[in-house]
Amino acid sequence: MAGIAAGGSRRSALAPWLLVAPGVLWLLAFYLVPTLTLARTSFATGDLPWYDGYQRAFTDYGQHMLRSFGYALTATIAAILLGYPLAYVMAFRADRLKNFLLGLVILPFFTTFLVRTFAWKTILNDGGPVVNLLGTLHLLPADGRLLNTIWAVIGGITYNFLPFMILPIYVSLEKIDRRLTEAAQDLYCNQFTAFRKVVLPLSLPGVLAGSLLTFIPASGDFLNAELLGSPNQKMLGSVIQGQFLTVRDYPLAAALSFALMALITILVVMYARALGTEDLA
């Protein structure tokens, strides 16, 4: 009996490790190994100093880095301003329309990222409905355009990543106990004060998660800048793609990739420490 109990105990101890083993092996094979290979490539500068790729990344392409982070930050803020009210309505006011609105948020995922961006390009072109409407309202000059501008690129990024902002905020709002807002109103808080003191603080984990899901991929995006912008709006992702596939300067491309990853990590850690991650899960 003691042997059977010991065998069962050993199997129970191994069970968690067996469950996580496939995921760990997957990460080792398809994340850690490629990352280490990319790191080694970034230092393969031949007769030049090992740091040459990183030096060129910041001196020659620092403007592209700042532009990428600026576009990503602007798109993230725009996504919060657009996504939070919709998530709030879905969680607190939609009632029977909740599932319908949730379906509309998820609907863009049924088409590919490329098709959605091409659709945005069609909407914003010089003869498109948006330009005609703004021209009719005299909000756009007669020779004005939206395509190949900074606003087209930021608008495309915001549009493509907006669902990643809405869904975490909606989940965070959905978990809030409605009795908390009722208690705040019983304590003579109006609806705005109850929202500011109860709902908003409790929904910050969703805002944090949505911001990370939007800002991180938006910083490395290149498709929106390529299709909706001009060379003046080129982002760092476009530079990395060109260095890998066209110029074939692999050390510089790898150094640019690692520099981007490092800066994103620093910014994300600072942002997470500022808002806190205790309730993120």
Secondary structure, 3 states (H helix, E strand, C coil): CHHHHHHHHHHHHHHHHHHHHHHHHHHHHHHHHHHHHHHHHHCCCCCCCCCHHHHHHHHHHHHHHHHHHHHHHHHHHHHHHHHHHHHHHHHHHCHHHHHHHHHHHHHHHHCCHHHHHHHHHHHHCCCCHHHHHHHHCCCCCCCCCCCCCHHHHHHHHHHHHHHHHHHHHHHHHHCCCHHHHHHHHHCCCCHHHHHHHHHHHHHHHHHHHHHHHHHHHHHCCCHHHHHHCCHHHCCHHHHHHHHHHHHCCHHHHHHHHHHHHHHHHHHHHHHHHHHCCCCCC
